[in-house]
Amino acid sequence: MIIAILNGIGLYWLNHFLNVKFKISSQVQMLYEYIIQWGLLYVTVYQVMFDNFLSRSL
């Protein structure tokens, strides 16, 4: 869970930095927000699956 939260914070600041530097439109920014959300979902599901795999192997 900590990895997912840190990933979300990192992606948020990356989005913020790119928006300030390149003056990104609101539509592109919305797409970036979706990427952040799906990235968080992927990291969370991957972590849960990997934890379950490790607990069954041991």
C-alpha positions, 0 to 999 in steps of 0.5 A: 500500500505504501508503494501505491501511495508513493507512486501516486504522490510521485506521479502527481508531482510529475504531472504538476511539474509538466503542467507548469513547464509546458502549459498543458491544456485541461484535456491533456491534463485530464488524460494524465490524471487517468494515467495516474489513476490506472497506474495506482490501480496497476501497482496496487493489484500487482502488489496484492497478487505478488504478496499472495504468490509469495505467501502461497510459495512459502 
